[in-house]
Amino acid sequence: MPPRPRERIAACAHDLFHRHGIRGVGVEAIAEAAGTNKMTLYRHFGSKDDLILEYLNYKGKKSDEIWAEVEQSNPGDPIGQLYGFMEQAAKFIAEDERGCDLANAAVELTEAGHPGLRVIEEFKVRQRDRLAALCRAAGASQPGLLADALVLLIEGARVSRRSLGTEGPSANLARTSKAVLASFGVGRPKRKSRPRLRKGRQGTNPQVPLT
């Protein structure tokens, strides 16, 4: 079943805003990309600002999905979740030169009181507080300060990726974050080495300890 007009318009807006910026894309371009017209677009979204808000909220939800994936990969393990989140951040920054959509939008939305700025602020505060809670659960010596340091590392890496490419300082985000985590007492536990397998008498069946 093909996507409905609203879904198609939203998807095209997400793509164009991400690739060209909020100010670089008009409603006509969005309507054309969606295979519709401005009248239909305005029937579903009263203004371009409504499309911007939908875009920003969508990006916030995608971030929540990443958090969920990290938690599922490291259930009940705040240290593993911290390392996993930073590894995911480094991966996404390396793969996407556009950087953080919400941070980019904050730069473009210059008019005071724009509703999009509140969405961005609430998301960034929530993200930082979530990191701080995880740092606290992981036993960090100063969880709030560590959370701020990790946020600054991520934001700085995004800017560096844009200006210097994948060979710049952003390439060391994962490694740098590990050093910062360790400096706050959040070292990743070393994996226990597996016991060596001893061959059976015939040299075919390994003897594996049961305990």
Phi, psi and omega in degrees: 000123182294151180297147178288162183307316181298315180296320180293318179296314181298316181297318179292322177296316178304312183294313183291319178298319181295316186280327188240355182089159182294317182284340182275001184230130177257170182294330178297317179296321179294315180298318180296316180296328180276356180071036180222202180228171184296326180299315179294319179301314182288341176289329180265328179229115187299336181201172175296326178299324177296322177293321179297316180296320179297320179296313182294318178294324178298316180295324176296320179293324178296324177294321178298326178295322178295317177301317181298320179296318179296318180294321179293327180284338182225063184297129178066019184233086183299326179294313178298324179293320178298310179296320180296320180295317180292325177294320177295318179300315179298322180295312182293322179295320179294326186275335186234110183287347183286339178081202183281122181297322182288321177294320178298318180295324180299326178288323184281329182275086187273340183284131182296140177085004179298132183300336179294330181294325178292320178299316180295313181299314181298321179294313182295321178294317180297320179296315180295317180294325178295318176296318180298318179297321179291321177297322179294316180294332180278355177085025179296145182294322177225082188302320180295315180294321178295318178300317178298318180297319180292320177299314180296322177299314182294311182296319179294322179296324179296317179294317180298321179298321179291319187271328186242356178079188185288347180267359180276195182303334181299337180295340182257016183301311182299315181292319179295318181296326177297318179294320179293316178301315181297324181292340177260015176082019180246069178276142179286127181301139178287140178289138178292134179290141180285144178294142179292141180272130178258135182290148176288179184302324183273357178078017182240317184262113180291144178265109182256125178302141180273346181234000000 
